[in-house]
């Protein structure tokens, strides 16, 4: 478990949550279990160190997000991807 004050990248944590949900996680506890069980290769691909965040960290992050704004941003990016057929930044 990471020490106090540990910082994680927003994109890495959101990616972790997304992969967990796509893998069937339906609760914060399930996302945290997924994070704890994730192998080092996937953690590396998500930009995480060898340790992963706990349920309270994930809960604080998700509680602070504006779900509608996130949905709009993801939808816009996917629309650009569909229109161009390539990744956009």
ChimeraX attribute file (.defattr): number of C-alpha atoms within 10 A of each C-alpha:
attribute: neighborCount
match mode: 1-to-1
recipient: residues
	/A:1	10
	/A:2	12
	/A:3	8
	/A:4	6
	/A:5	6
	/A:6	11
	/A:7	10
	/A:8	14
	/A:9	11
	/A:10	10
	/A:11	12
	/A:12	16
	/A:13	21
	/A:14	15
	/A:15	15
	/A:16	26
	/A:17	21
	/A:18	14
	/A:19	17
	/A:20	21
	/A:21	16
	/A:22	10
	/A:23	11
	/A:24	12
	/A:25	17
	/A:26	11
	/A:27	11
	/A:28	18
	/A:29	15
	/A:30	16
	/A:31	24
	/A:32	23
	/A:33	15
	/A:34	20
	/A:35	23
	/A:36	15
	/A:37	10
	/A:38	16
	/A:39	11
	/A:40	13
	/A:41	11
	/A:42	13
	/A:43	17
	/A:44	12
	/A:45	12
	/A:46	17
	/A:47	16
	/A:48	19
	/A:49	13
	/A:50	13
	/A:51	15
	/A:52	22
	/A:53	20
	/A:54	17
	/A:55	17
	/A:56	12
	/A:57	16
	/A:58	20
	/A:59	14
	/A:60	10
	/A:61	13
	/A:62	15
	/A:63	10
	/A:64	8
	/A:65	10
	/A:66	9
	/A:67	11
	/A:68	9
	/A:69	10
	/A:70	11
	/A:71	11
	/A:72	11
	/A:73	12
	/A:74	12
	/A:75	12
	/A:76	12
	/A:77	15
	/A:78	15
	/A:79	12
	/A:80	15
	/A:81	14
	/A:82	11
	/A:83	9
	/A:84	10
	/A:85	10
	/A:86	8
	/A:87	10
	/A:88	9
	/A:89	5
